Amino acid sequence: MKIIHSPKIMIVSDLDGTIFDQNGFIPENIKKITDISDDVIFSVATARPPHEVSKLKIFPLDKINYSICLDGGIITSNTNHHFDLLYESLIPSTSAQQIITKLLSDLHLTELFIFTGSENNYEIYHFSDGVSDDLDEIKQFQSGRSIVSYAKQEAYGLANELSIRSISTFSKGTSIDKDICPNDCMLIKYHETRKPTVHKWIDIISKKTNKEVAVKELCRLLSFSGTIIALGNGHNDIDLISSATISYVPNDAINEIKAIASYVATSSSGRSFIEEIVPHLSVDIQEIKEMKNG
């Protein structure tokens, strides 16, 4: 495990819609963030799976100390350009079986997606009655991930065989609320920001799957008690931004997150956002160091 000697500061940054633009474009000035200080832990916190983060060649991977992936479901450390699994949050198989039964048998959903964990190489399992209205939309914002399709009734048996991170679907007519969740799970509804979709996306996940929870777990693993600086833009960043000591968000972030951030940039996500905040980040880091040494 790669640990910086006596770190005082951890920067945790979302990718898409924050230091990448809303279309996932990686700006050429990205290294201004990762190179901002040698004695700062730098971690990304993203909805992307670990193998996608490892393929982002523009990143100086030796500067990415840790990756919080799948919205807090996975934590990896980066050692010699190899990502080692430190933590994984999954839905227990009994809870997964209960959720799938309610969605397919009780609510009669015609389509369902199961997002798997490391044991299944983060594949997406798609279950439907045969005609899929949603598969093309999923492919838009999950490009690069393997999608396996099955008949709907096969979901019941596979629930006990898979490492399940999320059970997901689109909100189309059928009312799905938090009562469907066992005590160890939660339901979230949102519009996908990377590739906007017509309907809200519904994720049922473990209550331990959250960027803020993952950062706390990473701090525990590292015995880190320093200052957290967070960068984010969307619904999956709200808890992280709220709990951070200092937070930065781009001007095109959602209103809920702009209302709680320490600093709302005048620039939109991506290159301009990085150019605007780096001088402020440098000042913050220097002040924190002086305060810790004082």
N, C-alpha and C positions, 0 to 999 in steps of 0.2 A: 504494500500500500504506500503510495507516494504522499508524504506529509511534509509541508513546509515547516522549517524550524521556527518555533515560537511565533506563529502568525497572530496578528492583532485584528485583521480585517478579512472578511469574506465577501466577495462580489458574486451575487447570484443573478444571472441574466437570462430572461426569456430570449428566444430566437425570432420566430416568425412574427412579424408585426411590431418588433421592438428594435433589436440591432440588425435584423433583416427587415426588408420592407414587407408590406402586406401580401406581396406575391411570392415571398420566400427568396427574393433576390439577395445575394450576399454582397454587401458593398466592399469596395477595394480597401477602405480604411478601417476594416474590422480589427486590425492589429493594434490600433490606438487604444482599444479597450483592454485587450489581453496583455499588452505590454506596459500598462499604466504604472505598475510597480512590481518589483521582483519578490517582495515579501508579503504579497496579498494572495490569498487563495482565490482562484477564479473557478466558478462552477456555472455550467449552463443548466437551465431548467426549462424543459421543452416537452411538447406533446409527442415529439418524434421518438422512435425507438432507438436503442443504442447503436445499432449497425448503421443507421442513417447519419448519426452524429459523427461516427468514426470515418465516414466517407466525405466529410466536408473538408476537402483538401486545402481550401484557402485558410483554414484555421491552423495556427501553429500548435499542433496537438500537445506539445510538451508544456504549453501554457494553460491548457484546460486540465485542471487538477482533478475535477470530478464532474460527472454528468448526471443530472437528475432528469430521467427520461419518462416518457409515457405519463406526463402530468403528475409525477411523484410516485409512480408505481415501481420505478427501478432507480437504484443509485449504483453508478459504476465509478471506479477509480481508473485513471489513465497512467499506466506505467509502461514506458518504452513503446508508446503508440499502441498499446494493447489495453482494451477496456475490460477490467475485472469486475464481476458482479459483487457488490457489497450488501445489497438490500433489495428485497422484492416484496411487493404487496399484492396478494392474490385474493380472490373470492373463495372461501372454503367450499369444497365440492357439495356438501349438503345444502348450503345456502344457494349455490348456483342451480342445483336441481330444483329447489323450491321456486326460484325466480323464473326459470324456464317453463316450468309447469304452469305457473300463473299466467305468463305472457301468452303461451301458445294454446293451452287448454281452456283457461278461464276467460281470457280476453280475446282469444281467437286471432292473434296476430298472424299475418300471412308471411311475414319476413322478419328475420332476426340475424344479428351479427354478433359473433363471439370473438373478442380480441384476446389472444393468448399471451402467455408469458415466455420466459426464457426456455423452459423445457420444450416448448413447441415452436421455437425460433420466431416468436412474435407473429405467427401467421394469423390471418383473419379467416374465421369459419363463417360461411354464409349459408343460412337455411331459409328455404322458401317453398311455396306451393308449386313452383315451376316457372311462373312468369315474374320477373324481377323488375320493379320500377326503380329500385334504389341502388342497385349494384354499380351503375355507371357513375352515380354521384359519389359513392364511396371511393371508387377508383381515382376520382379527381383529386381528393385530398389525402389519399393513402397510397400514392404512387410509390413503387419500389418495394411494397410489401406483398407477400404472396397471399392470394385470396383463394380459398378452397370452397367450392359450392356443394351442398348436400340437399337432399329432400328434407322438408321441415321435420318430419317425424323422427329423423335420425338424431336430432338435437338432444333428445332425452338420454339416449345411451352414451353419447359422446361427452356429456356433462361430467361424468365421473372419470373420464380418461384424460381430460385436458387441464392444463394449468391456465386458469381463466383470470384475466385481469379486468375485463369489462364485458358486460352483456348490454348490447346497444341496438337502437332502432331509431327510425324517424317518427315524430309525432304527427300522425295522419289520422284525424278523426277519432281514434280510440283514446279514451282518457286514461292516462297512466300517471299515477301519483306515488308519493313516497310510501304509502301504505303497502305497496307491493314488496317492499324491501324487508328482509330479516334485520334483526338488531345490529348485525355486524356490517351492514351495507348501507349505501345511500344513493339517492337518485338525483341527477343534475340534468337540467335542460338548457340548451344554449344554441345559438347559431354559429356554425363553423366560420371562423374568420379567415383562414388561409384560402379556402375556396368556398365563398358564400353559397349556401344552399337555400332552397325555398322554404323547407320545413325545419323546425327546431330538431336538433339532434338530442337524443336521450341516452345517457350513460348510467348504468347501474354498476357501481364500483364498491370496493372495500372502503370503509370509513378511514382506513389508513392511507388511501391513495389521495394525496394532496401535496402540492409543492411545499407549502409551509411545513406540514408534518415531515416531509422528506428532508427538508433543511434541518429541522430539529434533530432528526435521526442522524444525519450526517455530522452535525455538531457533537452529538453524543458519541459517535464512533471515533471522532477525532479529539475528544475532550477539549473542544473549542468553545471558548466563552467570550470571544471578541465581538466586534461590531459587524452587523450584517447590512450590506448595501444591496438593494434589490432593484432590478429593472424589469418592467413588464408592461402589458398592454390590454390583456383580455380577462374574461371571466375566470379562467383558471389561474390567474395571477393575483386575484383580489386578496386572498388570505396572506399570501407571501408579502405583497406590498404593504398590507395593513400591519404586519408584525415586524417588518424591517425597521432598523434604526433610521436609515435614510433611504429614500426611494425616488427613482426617476422614471417618468413615463413620457412617451411621445405625444404629440398633439392630437394624433389620430387614434389614441387609445379610447376605450369605451368610457362613457361619462362616470360610471360607478367607480372606476379606478382613478380617474383624474381627480375626483372629489377627495380622495384620501392620500394622494401622493405628496411627498415632500416637495418635489419639483416637477412641474408640468412644462415640458419643452414647448417652444414656439414652432419647432420643426416636426415634420412627420417622421415616421419610423424609417430606419435604414441609415444611409450615409449622412444625411443632414442632422439626424438625431445624435449620432455619434460625435460629429464635429461640434455640436452645441454643448453636449454634456461633459466631454472629456476635461476641459479646463475646470469645470465645477467639481468633477470627481477628484481631480488632482488636489484641489484645495481641501476638499473634505478628508481625503486620505492623509494629507500632511497634518491637518488639525487633529485628527484622531491619534496619529502617531505621537504628536507632541503632548497631547493630553494623557496618553497612556504612559509616556516616559516622565511626565511631570510629577 
